[in-house]
């Protein structure tokens, strides 16, 4: 059985805390982009109007994915919080993509 010394335990705790704080702080400053497979975090910040959106898709929460509205532009995908107040306005007149 592996024995943890106090330095290793302290290092592990610091890594966990650092991961939690960087994940939380980064998601609310700018629109969140889609990862390789799905949205693992979302943003309530509106997507700038100068980005032309082409459509959107709803994503259900199934770990590690979270519930999200994914907006598509010609070059990017954005993970948005479905409870954000601006979502319905941006969905208007956009095509809804289905799986």
VENVENSUL-V536040 format. One record per residue. N is the residue number from 1. RES is the residue in one letter. PSI is psi in degrees with one decimal (NA if undefined). Layout:
BEGIN
n->N res->RES psi->PSI
n->N res->RES psi->PSI
END
This chain:
BEGIN
n->1 res->X psi->142.6
n->2 res->X psi->133.4
n->3 res->X psi->127.8
n->4 res->X psi->125.8
n->5 res->X psi->167.5
n->6 res->X psi->-34.4
n->7 res->X psi->-41.5
n->8 res->X psi->-40.1
n->9 res->X psi->-44.1
n->10 res->X psi->-41.9
n->11 res->X psi->-43.3
n->12 res->X psi->-42.0
n->13 res->X psi->-42.9
n->14 res->X psi->-41.1
n->15 res->X psi->-44.0
n->16 res->X psi->-46.9
n->17 res->X psi->-41.9
n->18 res->X psi->-43.3
n->19 res->X psi->-39.4
n->20 res->X psi->-43.5
n->21 res->X psi->-36.2
n->22 res->X psi->-33.7
n->23 res->X psi->-38.8
n->24 res->X psi->-46.2
n->25 res->X psi->-34.1
n->26 res->X psi->-23.3
n->27 res->X psi->-13.8
n->28 res->X psi->1.6
n->29 res->X psi->-27.4
n->30 res->X psi->163.6
n->31 res->X psi->140.8
n->32 res->X psi->131.4
n->33 res->X psi->152.9
n->34 res->X psi->137.6
n->35 res->X psi->-161.3
n->36 res->X psi->-38.4
n->37 res->X psi->-45.1
n->38 res->X psi->177.3
n->39 res->X psi->120.2
n->40 res->X psi->-10.2
n->41 res->X psi->157.8
n->42 res->X psi->167.5
n->43 res->X psi->144.7
n->44 res->X psi->-7.4
n->45 res->X psi->130.3
n->46 res->X psi->147.5
n->47 res->X psi->131.7
n->48 res->X psi->142.7
n->49 res->X psi->-23.7
n->50 res->X psi->-6.9
n->51 res->X psi->118.0
n->52 res->X psi->117.6
n->53 res->X psi->144.4
n->54 res->X psi->-18.9
n->55 res->X psi->-177.6
n->56 res->X psi->165.1
n->57 res->X psi->144.0
n->58 res->X psi->137.4
n->59 res->X psi->128.2
n->60 res->X psi->155.5
n->61 res->X psi->118.2
n->62 res->X psi->106.1
n->63 res->X psi->134.3
n->64 res->X psi->3.2
n->65 res->X psi->150.2
n->66 res->X psi->163.3
n->67 res->X psi->131.4
n->68 res->X psi->161.0
n->69 res->X psi->121.1
n->70 res->X psi->118.0
n->71 res->X psi->139.9
n->72 res->X psi->135.8
n->73 res->X psi->-175.0
n->74 res->X psi->-24.7
n->75 res->X psi->-16.4
n->76 res->X psi->165.4
n->77 res->X psi->141.6
n->78 res->X psi->131.5
n->79 res->X psi->116.6
n->80 res->X psi->147.4
n->81 res->X psi->122.2
n->82 res->X psi->-15.0
n->83 res->X psi->-3.2
n->84 res->X psi->142.6
n->85 res->X psi->-26.1
n->86 res->X psi->-9.8
n->87 res->X psi->-50.7
n->88 res->X psi->-36.0
n->89 res->X psi->-40.6
n->90 res->X psi->-27.6
n->91 res->X psi->-26.6
n->92 res->X psi->131.7
n->93 res->X psi->10.7
n->94 res->X psi->151.5
n->95 res->X psi->134.9
n->96 res->X psi->121.9
n->97 res->X psi->136.4
n->98 res->X psi->149.0
n->99 res->X psi->NA
END
